[in-house]
Amino acid sequence: MNLKVFIADFLRYCKVECHYSMATVKAYQTDLVQFQSFNTLNTSKLSFKNCVTTYFDWLVNSSLLDRTKSRKMSTIKCLFTYLVNENICANNIYNWIPQYKFSFSLFKIIDEKTIDNLIDLPDKSTEKGLRDYMILEFLYSTGLRVSECVNLRYADLDLTQGFIKVTGKGAKQRMVPLTRSLVSLFKKISIEDTNQFVFSNSATKPISRQMVFYIVKKYFKLLNNSNLTMSPHSFRHAFASHLIEGGARLRDVQLLLGHASISSTQNYLKLTDTYRKKMFLQAHPRGGN
């Protein structure tokens, strides 16, 4: 089996037909190149079927995080699904794939007070400070993914209705409401070209995902909170959890996040259940007994 050719075809399929983001395609490529290298090293000793099993066994016993192991296995399964759909492999290829279950620890949710303190840190009297403030405020107020945020153009904003048109995974579009504070901020901006990126660098190109990570890390470090770690995606987690804690319906949160399956959104219920139990134990007269 010429894995190199099939992997290239699969990645092209993900990019052109599925419209996956460059970050997703890059992640698939990294995982599949690793699988190909492993296969090349062992193909002379093992059949391809045994090589798949050996690779999965190697992953399970590696020092990688369980979430990383699961993602790499999922990538291989996606490749196999593509090969079956293209009639390159028979359906029995699925019988080669060992089944493993991993237990993931739930991600921690940043509380509202910490979020508020973080967003208030940038100096809005400077151009960069105002940009940083808007990025932090935008991430928390909309729950957008970083890739969705950096690719947003002014043409996607409807300040009259207070909505933004977001193009998410698989080129699927959804409407996300803007807070009053964001609408007010954007109305103060003089927009000459609606095709311009909302968050751009000096070359009028979109700000990079790496820069957004840097901005979040920069201000979070100023909080001196060593008990937590934070990334741009932490705002998305906080957005969803705080909505549910505030009484939002799960289906509405799913639509706002752009989740294809509601099972992804249901993960936040586990977090809010934990939160409610903690509040109960702290607040109820017999909670500590």
N, C-alpha and C positions, 0 to 999 in steps of 0.2 A: 504494500500500500504506500503510494507516494504522498506522505503526509504533508510535505511542504507545499505541494500544489493545491491539495484540498484545503489546507488552512488559509492559503491566499484567497481561494475562491470564497470560502466562508466569510472571511473578513470583508471582502468586497460586497458580499450579499448583505452583511450587517450594516454596512455604510450606505450602500446605494438603495437597496430595496426596503430595509427596515428603518432607515434614517436614524440609526443610533448615533449618539453623540461621539465626538472624537475621543473623549475620555473613556467611554465604554468600549469602543473598538480597540483602543490602546491597551486597556486592561485585559481584554480577550486575547490580544496578540501576545502580551507578556506571558499569560498562562499557557497558551498553546505552543509558544516557542520553547518553553520549559518542558512541556510534554513531549514535543518533537525531539529535543535534545536527549531526554531520558530514553526515548524510544530508539534513537540512533545508537546510543551506547549499549543497549541491551538486545537490539534486534538480532544480532548474530548468535545470541545464546538462547533467546526465547522467541516463541511465536508471538504475533501481534496480540493475540487474545491474552496470553500470559503476561505480556508486557503491560497491558492495561491494568490487569489485576495487581501486578507488582508495583506499578506507579501509584495506584490508589493506596496500597499498603504502605508504601514509602511516605506518602502524604500524611496518613494517619499517625505514623510513628515519628514524624518530623516535629521540630520545635515550633512550628508555625501556630498562630492562633487558630482556634477552632473555626472562627468566622472566615479566616483566610482559606483554610482547608476546604470548607464547604463551598466557597466561591470558586476555587480552582476545579473542584469536582463538577460543579454546576456548568462551568465553561466547557469541560470535556463532553458532558451530556448534551449541551447545545450543539456542539460540533457533530456529534453522532446523529442527533435529530435531523440536522441539515443533510448529512450523508444519506440517511434513510429516505428523506423526502425527495432527494435528487436521484433515487434509485441506484446509488453507488454501493450502498450496503443493505443487507437484508435486515428485517426487523429483529432477528435473533441477536443482533449486536448488543441489544439492551441486556441480554442475559449475561454478557461479559462483565457488566459493570457491577462491582460490589456495592452493597447498600450500607451506608453508615449514617448514624444519627449523632448530631452534636448538640450540646446544650450551651446556648449563648447567654451570657450575662446581659441583663437589660442595661441599656445606656442610661446615663444619669441625666436628669433634666435640670437645667439651670433655672433657679427660681426667679420670680418677677423682679424682686428687689435688685438682684445681681444684674439682670438684664438692663434695668433702668439706670443703674449706676454706670454700667459699661457704655451705654449709648450717650450718656451725658458727658463723657470724658473728652471727646474731640473739641478743639477750639473752633467754634463756628464762625469766628471773625476772620479766619484765614481761608483761602481757597481750598487748600488740601484738607483742612480741618472740617470744612463744610461738606466736602466730598466724602470723607470718612464717616461723618455723622449720618449722611444720607444712606450710605451703604449699610451701616449697622441698623439703622431704623428700618430700612427697606427689607433686609433679611428677616428681621423679627416680625414686622407688620404684615408681610405677604407669605412667608413660609416657602419662598422659592428656593430651588436648588441653585448652587453657585453658577452652574453652567447656564441656567435660565436667566439668572440675574445679569451676568456679564453680556449676554447676547440681546438684551432688551433694547429696543429703539424707541425714540419718542413717538413714532407712528403707532406704537402699540399702546400708548396711553390715551385713555378717554377721560379727561379731567372733568368734563361736563357730567358724565354719569358716575365718575369715580371708580373706574375699572381699568385693568390692564389685560391685554391679550397675551397669554403666555404660550410659547411653543415648547412642549416638554418632550419626554422620551418618545421615540417613534414618531416624531413630528406631530404628535397629538396636541391640539390646542384647547385651552380652557380659559375662562374668565375669572380673574381674581380681583376682589374689591380692594380699593386703596383706603387707608385711614384718612381722616380729615386733615391731620398734620402733614401727611405726604402730599395730598392734593394742594394744600396751601403752599408748600415748599416748591412744588413743580410749577405752580402758577406764577411764581416770582422769577422763574428762569426764562430768559429770552431765547426762544428756539427759532433758529434761522433755517435749519434743515431737519425735517421730521424723520429723515432716514438716518440721522446721526444716532450713535449709541448713547444711551442714557449715562452710562458710566464709562467714560473714555479716557485715554491717556492724551498726552500732548500732541500725538500724531493723529488724533481723531479715530484711533482704532479702539476696539473694546479693551477695557482693563482686563488683565489676565487673571485667571483663577488663582494663580500663585500670589498675586498682589492682594487679592481679597483675603486669602489665608494670612498673609503678613499683617494686614490691617487688623484683623480680628485678634491675632496673637499679640500684636503690639499693645493694644488697649487692655486686653485681658491681663497681660503681665502687670500693668499698672495697678490692678486691683489687689495684687499680692495675695491671691487666693490659691494657695498651694494644694488645697484639697480637691480641686477640680481641674479638668482639662477642657479646653474649648476649641472648637473649629467653626467655620461658617455653617456647617450642617447642624451644629448645636442649636442655632437659632430656629431651624426648621423643626427640630424635635420640641423645642420650647413652644413654638407657635402652635403645634398640634396639641400638645399636652395641656397648655393653658386654655385653649379653646374648649377641650373636653371637660376640664375642671370647671369651666365657666358655664357648662350646660349645653354646649353645641352638640348637634346630632352627629353620630359617627359617619353617616352617609355624606353629610355636608362637608365634614373634615376631609373625607376621602376625595371629594371633588376638588376641594381647594388645593390639596396636596398633589393631585394628578396621579394618584395611585390607580393602577390598572385593576388591582384586586383589593377588596375591602379587608382581606386577611392581613395585608401589610399595615393598614390603619389600626386594626384591632390590637396590635402590639402596644399601642399607647394606652389602651384600657388597663393592661396589666400594671403600667406605671401609675396611672391615676388611682387604681385600687390600692396600690402600696401607699400612695400619698394619703388617701382617705383613711386608711387604717392607722397611719402614723398620726394624723390629726386627731383621730378618735381617741387613741391612747393618750395623747397629750391633753386633750380637752375634757374628756369624760371624767367625772368624779371617781369612777371605779376603773378607769382605763389603766392605771398603773398597778392595779392589784392582780 
